[in-house]
Amino acid sequence: MTKLVRWKCEICSSGLLAPSKPRKNDVRRYCLPCSKKIGKLVERSVPSLVKKVAKKKDKRKATAFRRQEIKANSFQTFKNDYRNYVTKYNDGFKIKSEAERIWNLFEPYHKGAKMPKIFVELHGLKFRKFDDGQVQILGGHGNRGEARYDTNEVMIKPNVGWGTLAHELCHFAVGVRYKDGRRMAHDEVFYKALKDVAERRWKVRISFAEVTKYGYVVDGIIRSQIHEPYTAWKKMQEAKYGTRRPVWNKNNEN
């Protein structure tokens, strides 16, 4: 036997018993007196079913919200957010705007050439999560940066700092040079150009008194002498814009 439920008119409150799912053309679905009075069909409803449907809808919303919350607080979401962060920011500064600033300072060397494309190499970026909530982020092996002349691109690894970005842009600014058939990549011309830009960017005087031979060791000499103004600038940026770097919170994971 079909179970009957009470259908009620929301206008006049009159009601009757009918199946919970009558056909659309079943006259019991409609309040005919009210329909005649206002000139259009007035459909009755089942208060108990309306409440039940609303309850299910609220439950679905709560379940969906809970799933979104779990997803937002998951370790996978943190990793995705971090990957997105390091493609835009490097060691706290915005990569694109700082690269453009550096390139403009190199203008006497590249004579108005277009800046190469900057991209962050995420291959090899690994995350290790420990039971105490700490996360270790490994940047992968290989070069911290690379000037790729064939594709007109500068590649940098995540969080390598200002020095690496400036170093790779310097390669494009001074161009490829050869002497006696050998490419001169990290010679005096290169490092004097890098020194010049670093001095003008950070308003310091850099001494090459320690330099006995040109090579990667000179990068360290430049970094050590711009460290103070560079660190002060990063702190000022953080005070102005806040800490942009995503932080993993174990307590949020469910």
C-alpha positions in Angstrom: 0.0 0.0 0.0 1.3 3.5 -1.0 2.3 5.6 2.0 0.3 8.8 2.1 1.6 12.1 3.4 -0.1 15.5 4.1 0.1 18.0 1.3 -0.5 21.6 2.4 -1.2 24.8 0.6 1.1 27.6 1.8 -1.6 30.2 1.1 -4.7 28.9 2.8 -3.1 26.1 4.8 -5.7 23.6 3.6 -4.4 20.1 3.2 -5.1 16.6 2.1 -3.4 13.2 2.0 -1.7 12.0 -1.1 1.4 9.9 -2.2 4.8 11.6 -1.5 5.5 11.6 -5.3 2.2 12.1 -7.2 2.2 12.7 -10.9 2.6 16.2 -12.2 -1.0 16.1 -13.5 -2.4 14.7 -10.2 -5.0 17.2 -9.0 -4.1 16.6 -5.4 -0.8 18.4 -6.0 -2.6 21.7 -6.4 -4.9 23.9 -4.3 -7.7 24.5 -6.8 -9.6 27.2 -4.7 -6.3 29.3 -4.4 -5.4 28.6 -8.0 -8.8 29.9 -9.2 -8.5 33.0 -6.9 -5.0 34.2 -8.1 -5.3 32.9 -11.7 -2.3 30.5 -11.7 -1.7 27.0 -10.4 -0.8 27.0 -6.7 1.1 23.8 -5.8 0.9 22.3 -2.4 4.0 21.1 -0.6 4.7 18.5 2.1 6.2 20.3 5.2 7.8 17.1 6.5 9.5 16.4 3.1 10.6 20.1 2.7 12.3 19.9 6.1 13.9 16.6 5.1 15.2 18.0 1.8 16.5 21.1 3.5 18.3 19.0 6.1 19.9 16.9 3.4 21.0 20.0 1.5 22.6 21.5 4.7 24.3 18.2 5.3 25.7 18.1 1.7 26.9 21.7 2.1 28.6 20.9 5.4 30.2 17.8 3.9 31.5 19.8 0.9 32.8 22.5 3.2 34.5 19.9 5.3 36.2 18.3 2.2 37.4 21.7 1.0 38.8 22.4 4.5 40.6 19.1 4.6 41.9 19.7 1.1 43.0 23.3 1.9 44.9 22.1 5.0 46.4 19.0 3.4 50.1 18.6 2.9 49.6 18.3 -0.9 47.9 21.7 -0.9 50.9 23.1 1.0 53.3 21.7 -1.6 51.3 23.1 -4.4 51.1 26.5 -2.8 54.9 26.4 -2.1 55.6 25.5 -5.8 53.4 28.4 -6.9 55.2 30.7 -4.4 58.7 29.9 -5.6 57.8 30.5 -9.2 57.0 34.1 -8.3 59.2 34.9 -5.3 62.9 34.1 -4.7 64.4 34.5 -1.2 61.5 36.9 -0.3 61.7 39.2 -3.4 59.4 39.3 -6.4 61.4 37.6 -9.2 59.9 39.5 -12.2 60.2 43.0 -10.8 63.7 42.5 -9.4 64.9 40.9 -12.7 63.6 43.9 -14.6 65.4 46.2 -12.2 68.7 44.4 -12.5 68.3 44.3 -16.3 67.8 48.0 -16.4 71.0 48.5 -14.4 72.8 46.4 -17.0 71.7 48.7 -19.8 75.2 50.1 -20.5 76.3 46.5 -21.3 73.4 45.1 -23.3 72.6 48.4 -25.0 68.8 48.1 -24.7 68.5 44.4 -25.6 65.3 42.6 -24.5 65.5 40.8 -21.2 65.7 37.0 -21.4 62.8 35.0 -20.0 63.2 34.0 -16.4 61.9 30.7 -15.2 62.2 28.7 -12.0 63.3 25.1 -12.3 61.0 23.0 -10.0 62.3 19.6 -11.2 63.9 17.9 -8.2 62.1 20.0 -5.6 61.3 17.6 -2.8 59.4 17.8 0.5 60.1 15.7 3.6 57.5 15.8 6.4 58.5 14.8 9.9 56.4 13.6 12.8 57.1 16.7 14.8 55.5 18.9 12.1 58.8 20.1 10.6 59.2 20.1 6.9 62.5 19.9 5.0 62.4 21.3 1.4 65.2 20.1 -0.9 65.9 22.1 -4.1 67.3 19.2 -6.1 70.8 18.8 -7.6 72.5 20.7 -10.4 73.3 24.3 -11.1 71.7 27.0 -9.0 71.2 29.0 -12.1 72.0 28.8 -15.8 72.0 31.2 -18.8 70.5 29.3 -21.8 71.5 31.2 -24.9 69.8 28.8 -27.3 66.4 29.5 -25.8 67.1 33.0 -24.5 66.2 32.0 -21.0 67.6 32.3 -17.5 66.9 29.3 -15.3 67.2 29.6 -11.5 66.4 27.2 -8.7 64.0 28.1 -5.9 65.3 30.5 -3.2 68.8 30.9 -4.6 68.9 34.6 -3.8 69.6 37.9 -5.6 73.3 37.0 -6.5 72.3 34.1 -8.7 69.6 36.0 -10.6 72.0 38.9 -11.2 74.9 36.5 -12.2 72.8 34.8 -14.9 71.4 38.0 -16.3 75.0 39.3 -16.4 75.8 36.5 -18.9 73.3 37.9 -21.3 74.2 41.5 -20.6 77.9 41.1 -21.5 77.3 38.5 -24.2 79.3 35.5 -25.3 82.9 36.3 -25.7 85.9 34.2 -27.0 89.6 34.5 -26.6 92.0 32.2 -28.5 89.1 30.0 -29.4 88.0 29.6 -25.7 84.8 31.0 -24.3 85.4 33.7 -21.7 82.4 33.1 -19.3 83.6 34.2 -15.8 86.5 36.6 -16.6 87.3 40.1 -15.5 84.9 41.7 -17.9 82.0 39.6 -16.6 82.7 40.2 -12.9 83.4 43.9 -13.3 80.0 44.3 -14.9 78.4 42.3 -12.1 80.3 44.4 -9.5 79.1 47.6 -11.1 75.4 46.6 -11.0 75.7 45.3 -7.4 77.2 48.6 -6.3 74.5 50.7 -7.9 71.7 48.4 -6.8 72.8 48.3 -3.2 74.5 51.6 -2.8 77.8 50.1 -1.6 81.4 50.0 -2.7 82.7 46.5 -3.4 86.4 45.8 -3.1 88.1 43.2 -5.3 91.3 43.4 -3.2 90.9 39.7 -2.3 90.5 38.6 -5.9 93.5 36.7 -7.2 91.7 34.8 -9.9 88.3 35.3 -11.5 85.8 32.6 -11.1 82.8 31.6 -8.9 84.7 32.6 -5.7 84.2 36.2 -6.8 80.4 35.7 -6.5 81.0 35.0 -2.8 83.1 38.1 -2.4 80.3 40.2 -3.9 77.6 38.5 -1.8 79.5 39.1 1.4 79.8 42.8 0.7 76.1 43.4 -0.2 74.8 41.2 2.6 74.0 44.0 5.0 71.9 46.3 2.7 70.4 43.2 1.0 69.2 41.8 4.4 67.9 45.1 5.5 66.0 45.5 2.2 64.4 42.0 2.6 63.3 42.9 6.2 61.7 46.1 4.9 59.9 44.2 2.1 58.6 41.7 4.7 57.4 44.5 7.0 55.6 46.2 4.1 54.0 43.1 2.4 54.1 40.5 5.1 55.6 37.0 4.8 54.4 35.5 1.5 56.0 32.1 1.9 53.5 29.3 2.6 54.0 27.7 6.0 53.1 24.1 6.8 51.0 23.7 10.0 50.7 20.1 11.1 47.9 21.0 13.5 45.6 22.0 10.6 45.8 18.6 8.9 42.9 16.3 9.6 
